[in-house]
Amino acid sequence: MLQRFEPRIPVILVTGYAEELDRARQIGARVLSKPFDIALLDSLLRAIRERARDANATAPDDRAARSVDR
């Protein structure tokens, strides 16, 4: 539901229920099934940060566009 309002927010579902794993994968949420290794969570968070950093690096600079409009 959160992704409907703000699709850029990364979502990680942590669950022990198999049916929730399938449902989460269908909507594109990242999933960790319990029990999980903390190193796996760390790896997942690092990948999310890298994708966000890459997206910010390629996004147009809104400040420059606003200063031209003035």
N, CA, C and O atoms as a CHARMM CRD file, in Angstrom:
* protein
*
  280
    1    1 MET  N      0.81600  -1.19300   0.00000 PROA 1      0.00000
    2    1 MET  CA     0.00000   0.00000   0.00000 PROA 1      0.00000
    3    1 MET  C      0.86400   1.26300   0.00000 PROA 1      0.00000
    4    1 MET  O      0.53300   2.24000  -0.67200 PROA 1      0.00000
    5    2 LEU  N      1.94800   1.24800   0.73600 PROA 2      0.00000
    6    2 LEU  CA     2.84700   2.39200   0.78300 PROA 2      0.00000
    7    2 LEU  C      3.37500   2.74200  -0.60100 PROA 2      0.00000
    8    2 LEU  O      3.49300   3.91900  -0.94500 PROA 2      0.00000
    9    3 GLN  N      3.69000   1.73400  -1.38800 PROA 3      0.00000
   10    3 GLN  CA     4.23600   1.97300  -2.71400 PROA 3      0.00000
   11    3 GLN  C      3.23500   2.61500  -3.66300 PROA 3      0.00000
   12    3 GLN  O      3.63900   3.19600  -4.67100 PROA 3      0.00000
   13    4 ARG  N      1.96400   2.52800  -3.37500 PROA 4      0.00000
   14    4 ARG  CA     0.96600   3.21700  -4.20600 PROA 4      0.00000
   15    4 ARG  C      1.09800   4.72400  -4.05800 PROA 4      0.00000
   16    4 ARG  O      0.93900   5.46700  -5.02700 PROA 4      0.00000
   17    5 PHE  N      1.38700   5.17000  -2.85000 PROA 5      0.00000
   18    5 PHE  CA     1.48000   6.60200  -2.58700 PROA 5      0.00000
   19    5 PHE  C      2.85500   7.17500  -2.91600 PROA 5      0.00000
   20    5 PHE  O      2.96200   8.30500  -3.39100 PROA 5      0.00000
   21    6 GLU  N      3.89400   6.40400  -2.66500 PROA 6      0.00000
   22    6 GLU  CA     5.25500   6.87000  -2.91300 PROA 6      0.00000
   23    6 GLU  C      6.09900   5.69900  -3.40600 PROA 6      0.00000
   24    6 GLU  O      6.77100   5.04100  -2.61100 PROA 6      0.00000
   25    7 PRO  N      6.06900   5.43700  -4.70100 PROA 7      0.00000
   26    7 PRO  CA     6.75000   4.25100  -5.23900 PROA 7      0.00000
   27    7 PRO  C      8.27100   4.28300  -5.10500 PROA 7      0.00000
   28    7 PRO  O      8.91900   3.24800  -5.25900 PROA 7      0.00000
   29    8 ARG  N      8.85000   5.43900  -4.82500 PROA 8      0.00000
   30    8 ARG  CA    10.31100   5.52000  -4.69100 PROA 8      0.00000
   31    8 ARG  C     10.81600   5.05100  -3.33000 PROA 8      0.00000
   32    8 ARG  O     12.01600   4.83900  -3.15900 PROA 8      0.00000
   33    9 ILE  N      9.92300   4.88500  -2.36800 PROA 9      0.00000
   34    9 ILE  CA    10.34100   4.42500  -1.04300 PROA 9      0.00000
   35    9 ILE  C     10.58900   2.92600  -1.09200 PROA 9      0.00000
   36    9 ILE  O      9.68600   2.15400  -1.41700 PROA 9      0.00000
   37   10 PRO  N     11.81100   2.51200  -0.77000 PROA 10     0.00000
   38   10 PRO  CA    12.07900   1.06900  -0.77000 PROA 10     0.00000
   39   10 PRO  C     11.36200   0.36300   0.37700 PROA 10     0.00000
   40   10 PRO  O     11.28600   0.87900   1.49200 PROA 10     0.00000
   41   11 VAL  N     10.84400  -0.81000   0.08400 PROA 11     0.00000
   42   11 VAL  CA    10.12100  -1.58900   1.07800 PROA 11     0.00000
   43   11 VAL  C     10.81400  -2.92700   1.24600 PROA 11     0.00000
   44   11 VAL  O     11.13600  -3.60500   0.27000 PROA 11     0.00000
   45   12 ILE  N     11.03700  -3.29700   2.50000 PROA 12     0.00000
   46   12 ILE  CA    11.57500  -4.61900   2.81600 PROA 12     0.00000
   47   12 ILE  C     10.56900  -5.30000   3.73600 PROA 12     0.00000
   48   12 ILE  O     10.27600  -4.80300   4.82400 PROA 12     0.00000
   49   13 LEU  N     10.05000  -6.42500   3.30100 PROA 13     0.00000
   50   13 LEU  CA     9.13400  -7.20500   4.11600 PROA 13     0.00000
   51   13 LEU  C      9.92400  -8.30700   4.79600 PROA 13     0.00000
   52   13 LEU  O     10.63000  -9.07300   4.14000 PROA 13     0.00000
   53   14 VAL  N      9.80300  -8.38300   6.10400 PROA 14     0.00000
   54   14 VAL  CA    10.44100  -9.45400   6.87100 PROA 14     0.00000
   55   14 VAL  C      9.31300 -10.31400   7.43400 PROA 14     0.00000
   56   14 VAL  O      8.49300  -9.85100   8.22600 PROA 14     0.00000
   57   15 THR  N      9.29300 -11.56700   7.00900 PROA 15     0.00000
   58   15 THR  CA     8.19500 -12.43700   7.41100 PROA 15     0.00000
   59   15 THR  C      8.64700 -13.89200   7.50600 PROA 15     0.00000
   60   15 THR  O      9.66200 -14.28900   6.93500 PROA 15     0.00000
   61   16 GLY  N      7.88600 -14.64800   8.22300 PROA 16     0.00000
   62   16 GLY  CA     8.10200 -16.08000   8.30600 PROA 16     0.00000
   63   16 GLY  C      6.99800 -16.86000   7.62500 PROA 16     0.00000
   64   16 GLY  O      7.00900 -18.09100   7.63300 PROA 16     0.00000
   65   17 TYR  N      6.04600 -16.15700   7.03800 PROA 17     0.00000
   66   17 TYR  CA     4.90300 -16.79100   6.39500 PROA 17     0.00000
   67   17 TYR  C      5.13100 -16.91400   4.89000 PROA 17     0.00000
   68   17 TYR  O      5.33200 -15.91300   4.20200 PROA 17     0.00000
   69   18 ALA  N      5.09800 -18.13600   4.38900 PROA 18     0.00000
   70   18 ALA  CA     5.38300 -18.39500   2.97900 PROA 18     0.00000
   71   18 ALA  C      4.42000 -17.67100   2.04800 PROA 18     0.00000
   72   18 ALA  O      4.83200 -17.16500   1.00400 PROA 18     0.00000
   73   19 GLU  N      3.13800 -17.61400   2.41500 PROA 19     0.00000
   74   19 GLU  CA     2.16400 -16.94900   1.52500 PROA 19     0.00000
   75   19 GLU  C      2.45400 -15.45400   1.40400 PROA 19     0.00000
   76   19 GLU  O      2.17500 -14.85300   0.36600 PROA 19     0.00000
   77   20 GLU  N      3.00100 -14.85900   2.43700 PROA 20     0.00000
   78   20 GLU  CA     3.36100 -13.43800   2.36700 PROA 20     0.00000
   79   20 GLU  C      4.57800 -13.22200   1.47500 PROA 20     0.00000
   80   20 GLU  O      4.69600 -12.18500   0.82300 PROA 20     0.00000
   81   21 LEU  N      5.47100 -14.18700   1.44600 PROA 21     0.00000
   82   21 LEU  CA     6.64300 -14.08800   0.57800 PROA 21     0.00000
   83   21 LEU  C      6.21400 -13.98800  -0.87600 PROA 21     0.00000
   84   21 LEU  O      6.70000 -13.12700  -1.61000 PROA 21     0.00000
   85   22 ASP  N      5.31000 -14.85800  -1.29800 PROA 22     0.00000
   86   22 ASP  CA     4.82800 -14.84000  -2.67900 PROA 22     0.00000
   87   22 ASP  C      4.10700 -13.54000  -3.00000 PROA 22     0.00000
   88   22 ASP  O      4.31600 -12.95800  -4.06500 PROA 22     0.00000
   89   23 ARG  N      3.27300 -13.09000  -2.09600 PROA 23     0.00000
   90   23 ARG  CA     2.51800 -11.85400  -2.32000 PROA 23     0.00000
   91   23 ARG  C      3.44400 -10.64800  -2.44900 PROA 23     0.00000
   92   23 ARG  O      3.24700  -9.79700  -3.31700 PROA 23     0.00000
   93   24 ALA  N      4.44300 -10.57900  -1.59100 PROA 24     0.00000
   94   24 ALA  CA     5.38000  -9.45600  -1.62300 PROA 24     0.00000
   95   24 ALA  C      6.18900  -9.45500  -2.91200 PROA 24     0.00000
   96   24 ALA  O      6.45000  -8.39600  -3.48300 PROA 24     0.00000
   97   25 ARG  N      6.57600 -10.60900  -3.35900 PROA 25     0.00000
   98   25 ARG  CA     7.35500 -10.67300  -4.60200 PROA 25     0.00000
   99   25 ARG  C      6.51400 -10.24000  -5.79800 PROA 25     0.00000
  100   25 ARG  O      7.04600  -9.68100  -6.75600 PROA 25     0.00000
  101   26 GLN  N      5.21900 -10.49100  -5.75400 PROA 26     0.00000
  102   26 GLN  CA     4.34400 -10.09400  -6.85200 PROA 26     0.00000
  103   26 GLN  C      4.24900  -8.57800  -6.98300 PROA 26     0.00000
  104   26 GLN  O      4.04100  -8.06600  -8.08300 PROA 26     0.00000
  105   27 ILE  N      4.39600  -7.86400  -5.89000 PROA 27     0.00000
  106   27 ILE  CA     4.31400  -6.39800  -5.95900 PROA 27     0.00000
  107   27 ILE  C      5.68200  -5.74200  -6.02200 PROA 27     0.00000
  108   27 ILE  O      5.78900  -4.51600  -6.03700 PROA 27     0.00000
  109   28 GLY  N      6.72900  -6.56000  -6.05900 PROA 28     0.00000
  110   28 GLY  CA     8.06600  -6.01600  -6.22000 PROA 28     0.00000
  111   28 GLY  C      8.74300  -5.56700  -4.93600 PROA 28     0.00000
  112   28 GLY  O      9.74000  -4.84600  -4.98400 PROA 28     0.00000
  113   29 ALA  N      8.22400  -5.97500  -3.80100 PROA 29     0.00000
  114   29 ALA  CA     8.86500  -5.62300  -2.53000 PROA 29     0.00000
  115   29 ALA  C     10.03900  -6.56100  -2.28700 PROA 29     0.00000
  116   29 ALA  O     10.01300  -7.72900  -2.67600 PROA 29     0.00000
  117   30 ARG  N     11.04800  -6.03800  -1.65000 PROA 30     0.00000
  118   30 ARG  CA    12.17100  -6.89000  -1.24300 PROA 30     0.00000
  119   30 ARG  C     11.71500  -7.70800  -0.04300 PROA 30     0.00000
  120   30 ARG  O     10.96800  -7.22300   0.80600 PROA 30     0.00000
  121   31 VAL  N     12.17000  -8.94700   0.01700 PROA 31     0.00000
  122   31 VAL  CA    11.68300  -9.85900   1.05400 PROA 31     0.00000
  123   31 VAL  C     12.84700 -10.53300   1.76700 PROA 31     0.00000
  124   31 VAL  O     13.79200 -11.00900   1.13800 PROA 31     0.00000
  125   32 LEU  N     12.76000 -10.56200   3.07200 PROA 32     0.00000
  126   32 LEU  CA    13.65900 -11.36100   3.89200 PROA 32     0.00000
  127   32 LEU  C     12.78900 -12.34300   4.65700 PROA 32     0.00000
  128   32 LEU  O     11.85600 -11.94600   5.35400 PROA 32     0.00000
  129   33 SER  N     13.09800 -13.62300   4.52400 PROA 33     0.00000
  130   33 SER  CA    12.31300 -14.60200   5.26800 PROA 33     0.00000
  131   33 SER  C     13.02700 -14.93400   6.56700 PROA 33     0.00000
  132   33 SER  O     14.24500 -15.11000   6.60800 PROA 33     0.00000
  133   34 LYS  N     12.23200 -15.01400   7.62300 PROA 34     0.00000
  134   34 LYS  CA    12.77400 -15.31700   8.94700 PROA 34     0.00000
  135   34 LYS  C     13.08700 -16.79600   9.05100 PROA 34     0.00000
  136   34 LYS  O     12.39000 -17.60900   8.44300 PROA 34     0.00000
  137   35 PRO  N     14.07800 -17.16200   9.77700 PROA 35     0.00000
  138   35 PRO  CA    15.14000 -16.30100  10.29700 PROA 35     0.00000
  139   35 PRO  C     16.09700 -15.92600   9.16600 PROA 35     0.00000
  140   35 PRO  O     16.25400 -16.68800   8.21200 PROA 35     0.00000
  141   36 PHE  N     16.72500 -14.78000   9.26300 PROA 36     0.00000
  142   36 PHE  CA    17.66200 -14.35400   8.23100 PROA 36     0.00000
  143   36 PHE  C     18.98100 -13.94900   8.87700 PROA 36     0.00000
  144   36 PHE  O     19.04800 -13.61600  10.06100 PROA 36     0.00000
  145   37 ASP  N     20.00600 -13.98900   8.07100 PROA 37     0.00000
  146   37 ASP  CA    21.34000 -13.60700   8.50400 PROA 37     0.00000
  147   37 ASP  C     21.45600 -12.08500   8.42400 PROA 37     0.00000
  148   37 ASP  O     21.05300 -11.48700   7.42600 PROA 37     0.00000
  149   38 ILE  N     21.99400 -11.46200   9.45000 PROA 38     0.00000
  150   38 ILE  CA    22.12600 -10.00500   9.48300 PROA 38     0.00000
  151   38 ILE  C     22.98600  -9.50600   8.32300 PROA 38     0.00000
  152   38 ILE  O     22.81400  -8.37300   7.87300 PROA 38     0.00000
  153   39 ALA  N     23.89200 -10.32100   7.84300 PROA 39     0.00000
  154   39 ALA  CA    24.71900  -9.94400   6.69100 PROA 39     0.00000
  155   39 ALA  C     23.86000  -9.79700   5.43500 PROA 39     0.00000
  156   39 ALA  O     24.15300  -8.96500   4.57700 PROA 39     0.00000
  157   40 LEU  N     22.81700 -10.59000   5.32600 PROA 40     0.00000
  158   40 LEU  CA    21.89900 -10.47900   4.19600 PROA 40     0.00000
  159   40 LEU  C     21.13800  -9.15500   4.24200 PROA 40     0.00000
  160   40 LEU  O     20.96300  -8.49800   3.21600 PROA 40     0.00000
  161   41 LEU  N     20.69000  -8.77000   5.43200 PROA 41     0.00000
  162   41 LEU  CA    20.02900  -7.47300   5.59300 PROA 41     0.00000
  163   41 LEU  C     20.99100  -6.34400   5.24200 PROA 41     0.00000
  164   41 LEU  O     20.61600  -5.40400   4.54100 PROA 41     0.00000
  165   42 ASP  N     22.20900  -6.43000   5.71600 PROA 42     0.00000
  166   42 ASP  CA    23.21800  -5.41300   5.41100 PROA 42     0.00000
  167   42 ASP  C     23.43800  -5.29900   3.90900 PROA 42     0.00000
  168   42 ASP  O     23.52200  -4.19500   3.37000 PROA 42     0.00000
  169   43 SER  N     23.52900  -6.42100   3.24500 PROA 43     0.00000
  170   43 SER  CA    23.72700  -6.43000   1.79700 PROA 43     0.00000
  171   43 SER  C     22.54400  -5.79400   1.07100 PROA 43     0.00000
  172   43 SER  O     22.72800  -5.03600   0.11900 PROA 43     0.00000
  173   44 LEU  N     21.35200  -6.10000   1.51700 PROA 44     0.00000
  174   44 LEU  CA    20.14600  -5.54400   0.91800 PROA 44     0.00000
  175   44 LEU  C     20.08000  -4.02700   1.11000 PROA 44     0.00000
  176   44 LEU  O     19.74300  -3.29600   0.17900 PROA 44     0.00000
  177   45 LEU  N     20.39900  -3.56100   2.30400 PROA 45     0.00000
  178   45 LEU  CA    20.39000  -2.12000   2.57000 PROA 45     0.00000
  179   45 LEU  C     21.44900  -1.38400   1.76500 PROA 45     0.00000
  180   45 LEU  O     21.21200  -0.27500   1.28600 PROA 45     0.00000
  181   46 ARG  N     22.61900  -2.00000   1.61400 PROA 46     0.00000
  182   46 ARG  CA    23.67600  -1.38300   0.80100 PROA 46     0.00000
  183   46 ARG  C     23.23300  -1.26400  -0.66000 PROA 46     0.00000
  184   46 ARG  O     23.47400  -0.24000  -1.29900 PROA 46     0.00000
  185   47 ALA  N     22.59700  -2.29100  -1.18000 PROA 47     0.00000
  186   47 ALA  CA    22.12000  -2.25900  -2.56500 PROA 47     0.00000
  187   47 ALA  C     21.06800  -1.17300  -2.75500 PROA 47     0.00000
  188   47 ALA  O     21.05500  -0.49400  -3.78200 PROA 47     0.00000
  189   48 ILE  N     20.19500  -1.00600  -1.78000 PROA 48     0.00000
  190   48 ILE  CA    19.17200   0.04400  -1.85400 PROA 48     0.00000
  191   48 ILE  C     19.83400   1.41400  -1.86200 PROA 48     0.00000
  192   48 ILE  O     19.45700   2.27900  -2.65300 PROA 48     0.00000
  193   49 ARG  N     20.82100   1.62300  -0.98500 PROA 49     0.00000
  194   49 ARG  CA    21.52200   2.90700  -0.94100 PROA 49     0.00000
  195   49 ARG  C     22.24300   3.19700  -2.24200 PROA 49     0.00000
  196   49 ARG  O     22.22100   4.33100  -2.72100 PROA 49     0.00000
  197   50 GLU  N     22.88600   2.18300  -2.82500 PROA 50     0.00000
  198   50 GLU  CA    23.59600   2.37300  -4.09200 PROA 50     0.00000
  199   50 GLU  C     22.63100   2.74700  -5.21400 PROA 50     0.00000
  200   50 GLU  O     22.92400   3.63700  -6.01300 PROA 50     0.00000
  201   51 ARG  N     21.48400   2.07500  -5.27900 PROA 51     0.00000
  202   51 ARG  CA    20.49100   2.41100  -6.31200 PROA 51     0.00000
  203   51 ARG  C     19.98200   3.83200  -6.13500 PROA 51     0.00000
  204   51 ARG  O     19.79100   4.55400  -7.11300 PROA 51     0.00000
  205   52 ALA  N     19.76100   4.23400  -4.88600 PROA 52     0.00000
  206   52 ALA  CA    19.28300   5.59700  -4.62900 PROA 52     0.00000
  207   52 ALA  C     20.35400   6.61100  -5.01600 PROA 52     0.00000
  208   52 ALA  O     20.04600   7.64800  -5.60300 PROA 52     0.00000
  209   53 ARG  N     21.59400   6.31800  -4.69400 PROA 53     0.00000
  210   53 ARG  CA    22.69500   7.21600  -5.04100 PROA 53     0.00000
  211   53 ARG  C     22.82200   7.34300  -6.55700 PROA 53     0.00000
  212   53 ARG  O     23.00200   8.44400  -7.07700 PROA 53     0.00000
  213   54 ASP  N     22.72900   6.21000  -7.27000 PROA 54     0.00000
  214   54 ASP  CA    22.80900   6.23300  -8.73300 PROA 54     0.00000
  215   54 ASP  C     21.63800   7.00700  -9.33500 PROA 54     0.00000
  216   54 ASP  O     21.81500   7.75400 -10.29700 PROA 54     0.00000
  217   55 ALA  N     20.45300   6.82900  -8.77500 PROA 55     0.00000
  218   55 ALA  CA    19.26800   7.53700  -9.28200 PROA 55     0.00000
  219   55 ALA  C     19.41400   9.03900  -9.05900 PROA 55     0.00000
  220   55 ALA  O     19.03800   9.83100  -9.92300 PROA 55     0.00000
  221   56 ASN  N     19.94800   9.43200  -7.92400 PROA 56     0.00000
  222   56 ASN  CA    20.14100  10.85300  -7.64200 PROA 56     0.00000
  223   56 ASN  C     21.20100  11.45600  -8.53600 PROA 56     0.00000
  224   56 ASN  O     21.10200  12.62500  -8.90800 PROA 56     0.00000
  225   57 ALA  N     22.20900  10.68800  -8.88800 PROA 57     0.00000
  226   57 ALA  CA    23.28600  11.18700  -9.73600 PROA 57     0.00000
  227   57 ALA  C     22.80400  11.43100 -11.16900 PROA 57     0.00000
  228   57 ALA  O     23.31900  12.31300 -11.85600 PROA 57     0.00000
  229   58 THR  N     21.82300  10.65500 -11.61600 PROA 58     0.00000
  230   58 THR  CA    21.33900  10.79400 -12.99200 PROA 58     0.00000
  231   58 THR  C     20.09200  11.67100 -13.09800 PROA 58     0.00000
  232   58 THR  O     19.66700  12.01000 -14.20200 PROA 58     0.00000
  233   59 ALA  N     19.50500  12.03800 -11.96100 PROA 59     0.00000
  234   59 ALA  CA    18.28700  12.86100 -11.97800 PROA 59     0.00000
  235   59 ALA  C     18.64300  14.30400 -12.32500 PROA 59     0.00000
  236   59 ALA  O     19.69800  14.79600 -11.92400 PROA 59     0.00000
  237   60 PRO  N     17.78100  14.97500 -13.06000 PROA 60     0.00000
  238   60 PRO  CA    18.03900  16.38700 -13.36900 PROA 60     0.00000
  239   60 PRO  C     18.01500  17.23100 -12.10100 PROA 60     0.00000
  240   60 PRO  O     17.30200  16.91700 -11.14800 PROA 60     0.00000
  241   61 ASP  N     18.78000  18.27800 -12.09800 PROA 61     0.00000
  242   61 ASP  CA    18.87100  19.16400 -10.94200 PROA 61     0.00000
  243   61 ASP  C     17.70000  20.14300 -10.97600 PROA 61     0.00000
  244   61 ASP  O     17.67700  21.05800 -11.79900 PROA 61     0.00000
  245   62 ASP  N     16.72500  19.95100 -10.07900 PROA 62     0.00000
  246   62 ASP  CA    15.53800  20.80600 -10.03900 PROA 62     0.00000
  247   62 ASP  C     15.89500  22.23500  -9.67600 PROA 62     0.00000
  248   62 ASP  O     15.22600  23.16600 -10.12400 PROA 62     0.00000
  249   63 ARG  N     16.92700  22.43000  -8.87900 PROA 63     0.00000
  250   63 ARG  CA    17.30300  23.78900  -8.46900 PROA 63     0.00000
  251   63 ARG  C     17.72600  24.61500  -9.67000 PROA 63     0.00000
  252   63 ARG  O     17.39100  25.79600  -9.75600 PROA 63     0.00000
  253   64 ALA  N     18.45200  24.01700 -10.59300 PROA 64     0.00000
  254   64 ALA  CA    18.90800  24.74100 -11.78100 PROA 64     0.00000
  255   64 ALA  C     17.71000  25.14600 -12.63900 PROA 64     0.00000
  256   64 ALA  O     17.66900  26.25800 -13.16500 PROA 64     0.00000
  257   65 ALA  N     16.74400  24.25300 -12.77800 PROA 65     0.00000
  258   65 ALA  CA    15.54900  24.56700 -13.56500 PROA 65     0.00000
  259   65 ALA  C     14.75800  25.68300 -12.92300 PROA 65     0.00000
  260   65 ALA  O     14.23600  26.54900 -13.62500 PROA 65     0.00000
  261   66 ARG  N     14.65500  25.68500 -11.59200 PROA 66     0.00000
  262   66 ARG  CA    13.90900  26.72900 -10.90400 PROA 66     0.00000
  263   66 ARG  C     14.59500  28.07500 -11.02800 PROA 66     0.00000
  264   66 ARG  O     13.91900  29.09700 -11.14800 PROA 66     0.00000
  265   67 SER  N     15.91900  28.10200 -11.00400 PROA 67     0.00000
  266   67 SER  CA    16.62100  29.38600 -11.07600 PROA 67     0.00000
  267   67 SER  C     16.49300  29.98900 -12.46200 PROA 67     0.00000
  268   67 SER  O     16.52600  31.21200 -12.59600 PROA 67     0.00000
  269   68 VAL  N     16.34600  29.16700 -13.50500 PROA 68     0.00000
  270   68 VAL  CA    16.16600  29.66800 -14.85600 PROA 68     0.00000
  271   68 VAL  C     14.78400  30.28300 -14.99800 PROA 68     0.00000
  272   68 VAL  O     14.61200  31.26800 -15.71600 PROA 68     0.00000
  273   69 ASP  N     13.79700  29.70800 -14.31900 PROA 69     0.00000
  274   69 ASP  CA    12.42200  30.18700 -14.41700 PROA 69     0.00000
  275   69 ASP  C     12.24900  31.55900 -13.77500 PROA 69     0.00000
  276   69 ASP  O     11.31200  32.27600 -14.12500 PROA 69     0.00000
  277   70 ARG  N     13.09700  31.93600 -12.87100 PROA 70     0.00000
  278   70 ARG  CA    12.92000  33.19900 -12.13900 PROA 70     0.00000
  279   70 ARG  C     13.27900  34.39200 -12.92300 PROA 70     0.00000
  280   70 ARG  O     13.17600  35.51200 -12.42500 PROA 70     0.00000
